[in-house]
Amino acid sequence: MSRIIVIGGIESTYKNAQILYELNEDIAMFYTRGEKSPGWEGVDMVDESKFAFADKVHRTIVRNSINDHIETIKSLKPDYIWSLGWQQMYKKELLDICPVIGIHESLLPEGAGAVPIANALLHDRPKTGITLFELDEGMDTGMIIGQLAGKLDPRQSTSTELYEEAMYLEEKIIRLFVPLLNEGIAPRIPQDFSKRTVYGKINWSDWTEEKIKRARVYPYV
């Protein structure tokens, strides 16, 4: 068991935090968003009643930047910070507190950057998946801990289908690697940046109606 902090505010955050809770990780604080938090366009508020852990752990609502909470995070002395669906960059001072573990919904180094699921669909990628990695100061550039590939073809699927598959894969990878992280034997594999692709924010006017219909569904409305 590790003492952890969870940071995030979307459905996959809650599902993954529930898994960490079920694995008996000690959630010292859950940093999440309030109804008026900026930067969450197209993502509805989560129904917390679906997640048993939510009313059993301490929480802090982040109104502006997570970096405003660095001193409190330090005082909690976490072994790991889990960054799960958070849209702000972390300062080095926060990253230096302890390892910060994140999940990106692509097979890094391919698909770094914004909205990776919808972008995989829009850019006709033949496959996608998820990457468990340790965050650094770059954008999705940290050491890879593990990856799982999805079975769905982004060229034929909707964003909703790909998102649901990603959450299934995320549960698998968390259950697989949490014990290894706690033992200190989980791998850290450098990314091959010669294979890196980076997605930007989507300009919907650039895409065909067929692709928009498949891509612009929950959670990317």
N, C-alpha and C positions, 0 to 999 in steps of 0.2 A: 504494500500500500504506500502511495505517495501523497504528500500534501500538495494540492494543486489549486490553481485559480483558473476559472473558465471565463473567457471573454467572447461574447457574441450575442446576436439578437434575432436570428431567423429560425425557421422551423428545424433545419438541420442542426443548428446549435443545440436546441433543446433535445432533439433525439440523441445526439452524440453525448451531451452532458448526462442524460439519463443512463446511457450505457456506462459511462465512467462511474456514475454513482452506484450502479449495480455491480461493478467490479470492485466496489469498496474503496475507491479512491476518496480521499478526504478533501472535499471541496470547501476550501477555506473562505472563498468569496466568488460569487457569480456576478460579473460585470456585464450588464445588459443595457438595452436602450429603453428610453421612455417614448411615449406616443409622439412627442414633438422633436425627437432626435433627428438631426439632419442626415442626408446621404443614404436614405433607405427607399428610394423611389421604387414603386411597383411591388413592394413586399408588405403584405398586411401584417398587423400585429398577431402574435402567436397566442393560441388558446392554451394558457398555461395549465388548465385543469387536466389536460391530457398527459401531463408529465409529473409523476409522483415526486421527483426530487425537488421540484420548483419551490414548494413551500416548506422544505426541510433544510435549506441552506441559506446562509447569509447572502444578501445581494446589495449591489450598489447600482443605481441608475446613472448612466453616463450621459450628461446633457450636452457636453461639448466634445472634448478630446479625452481619450483614454490616458494620454500622457499627463493629464492633470492629476492623475491618481498614483503617480510613481512612488511617492513616499509611503503611501498607505500600503501599496503592493509590497514594497520592501519590508515593511514592518510585519507583514503576514508570513514572511520567510517560506515561500513555496519551494517545493522541489522542481515543479514544472508549472509553466503557464500554458494552457491550451487556448489557442486563438482559433475560434470556430465560426466562420462567417462574419468577419469584422472588416469594415471598409476603411479603416484608418491605418496609416503607417505608424510604426512604433519607433520612438527615439532609442538611440543606442543605450541610454541609461536604463531604460526598461528591459531591453534585450540582454543587458549584462546581469540582471538580477538572478536569472536561472535560465535553463533552456526553454525556449518558446516553441511549442509544437503546433503546427497548423496542418490543415487538409486543403489541398487545392484540387478542384474538380477538372483536372486534365492530367495527362501523362507527361509531367515535366521532364525535360525542358521545353517540350512542345506545349503551346497554349497558355503561357504565362500571361498575367494581366487580367483585364476586366472581363466579367461575364463569360467564363470559359465554356459553359455548356451551350448557351445560345450561339456563341461564336463558332464552336466546333460544327454545329449544324449549318450555320450560314456559310462557312468556308469549306464545306464538303469534305470534312475529315472522315476517313473510313472507320475510325474508332476513336474512342476516348476512354477515360477512366478517372481514377483518383490517385493523388500522391500525398503520402504522409511525409512531412519534412520538418526540418528545424529552421525557423525563420532567422534571417540575418537582416542587414540594413538595406538590401536590395529588394526588388519587386519579384518575389517568387524565385529567388536565386539560391536559397539555402540548401544544405546537405539533405539528400533523400534518405529517408528511413525505410520506406516501403511503397510499393505501388500495386494496384489491382486494376486490370483492364475490364471494361464493360463488355457485355455481349451485344448490346444494341448498336445498330448502325446509325450514326447521326445524320446520314444522308436520307434516311427514311423515317426517322423518329421525330417526335415532338420534344420540346424542351421539358415539358412536364414528365414525359416518360424517362428522359435522360436524368432528370433531377431525382426522380424516385429511385432509379437504378443506382445513382450515386450515393444516396442515403443508405441503401442496402449494402453497397460496397464499403461505405464508411464504418458501418457497424462491424463488418467482418475484419477490417484492418485494425480498428481500435481493440477489439477482443484479441487479435493476434499479437499486437505489438506492445500493449500496456505491460504485460508481464515481463517482456524483454527490456523495456525501458526501465522498469523498476529494478531489474537485476543489473542494469548498466551494460547490457550486452547487445542492445539494438544497433544495427549498422548505421553508419553515416557515409553516404556515397556522394562524391562530388558530381554535380551536373555537367554534362557535356554541352557547353554553350555553343559549340559549332552547330548543334541541332536545335537551338532555341528559336521559338517563334513567340511573338508577343501580340496579344489582342488588345485593341483599344475599345473605348466606349462605342456602343453601336449607334450608327446613324441609319435609322430605319428606311430613309428615303433611298439608300443605296442598293436596296435588295428587292427581289421580285416578290410579287404578292404571294406566291406559293410558299416561299421560304418564310416570309413574315407570318403567314398563317400558322406554320409549324413552330416557329421560334418564339413568337410574341404571345406566349401563353404562360400561365403561372409557372415559375415565379418571376417572369420577365415581361409582364404586361406594360 
